[in-house]
Amino acid sequence: MKRHISVLMLLAAVFIISVTSFGCRREEIPDPPEVSPSVSQMSSEVPDVPEVSDIRQKAVALALEHGLKEEDLKGEYELFLAFSDILEDNELLGKWKEFVYRIFPVVAENAELLDEGYFFSGLADLSIEEAEMVEGHGGEYYDDSKSILINDTLRETEPDDYLITLFHELMHFVDYNLSGPEQMCYGLDGRIITEKEAEGLSEEENDRTWYIPDPAFITEGGAELYTGKYYSKTVASYFPIVEFLSGLDHIYGGKRTERMFFSSDSSYLFCSMLQKAGYSIEEIREAVASLSRYTNSYYEFPDADMPIEDILIDLYISEKGEDWEHDAVFCYILKCIVEMPYEGNSGSKYEKELRKIGFTSFEDYYRFEDEITKQTGKDLYFRVIPPNLIYIGGRPYLSARGTWKTDDMEEIHGVIALEIDLKDNVLKSFELIEPELLEDIAG
Ligand SMILES: [Zn+2]
């Protein structure tokens, strides 16, 4: 199965300006922290079991060797040592092995979902290769063989996009392998059921069971969203679908959206949200099909034409109440989903309200952009407008690839991430980030 189309145009860049408190990837690596000796009373009785402090110290030292900080381990010291053992034994990863360490924070953050045996067996077989690919495809992930292919022209044509594409493909690997194989979801007698429940049905019940389409939008949008959250701090493809998932972050909280993506019952968890919002099985099928068709135009689904902004607004109303029009963050998310300028061509049942909040002309948008960018004191240019809103560390950022100038008027290409209070359009912090190159990591 093909899994990725990388559309952009990244760039070549040289430095980072960071005025925020969230860490840059290229921070100087500090010395390993002093770890206080264990006071475990068990240690004298069970001499063969390493003390907790030893495990922690070893894991932290190893993490630092591989470009991670202690906080990236999220307390999962033992898991990190096991992860590193498997990774070091993998001979299929070649010069990309060092970069694969970057996925550990994602694994640690979702450790409660982890099926260790399944995941580590996948990690042992994971391979990365460059391959010939049609133009426009950045990379592909094949779960059957646990193999990632990267377009062999990418390093030359879009060098700054290379690692971001690789991270996106690695998110597919984590998604498919963290908690076991993906489970489908079905509809029966007006309610949704899991694949496990469906397996126990009688033949007669089977006849009444509806298949819910593959939630490709979660697979692709999620891989891109978590690339942004854990690595690039921006979105490089599948823009409206990623924004739909940011909308779920906003409505349900980041933890729940993240769990939905990385668990093996993503489809069931998403359909549960729709069911709670009052959608019938037929509407659930149509919503999932519409979202997935929007993700990959080669998907063919019958009668699937539900505006995705409507699905998100329905979910908002069911969870947070009717007053979505006065929620500034939610309104900005909608602006990233609907077309710009907004002309109301999608057939949305909320068209009248969306007209009031959307960017109805480019002048309208650029007025907003000028207002927020001038607060940085920099001459910024976004390559994608409007910049996507993504939550990073629980805070909403407007983020896109773009360019800016140094004091010497040198043009820099990279990622622009602005933390904005959208109620008053006040800048709270911003970050200009240069992309990493494989050479920076692999040596
Ligand atoms: Zn993908």
Boltz pocket constraint, residues with backbone or C-beta under 6 A from the ligand:
constraints:
  - pocket:
      binder: B
      contacts: [[A, 3], [A, 4], [A, 5], [A, 139], [A, 168], [A, 169], [A, 172], [A, 219], [A, 220], [A, 223]]
      max_distance: 6.0
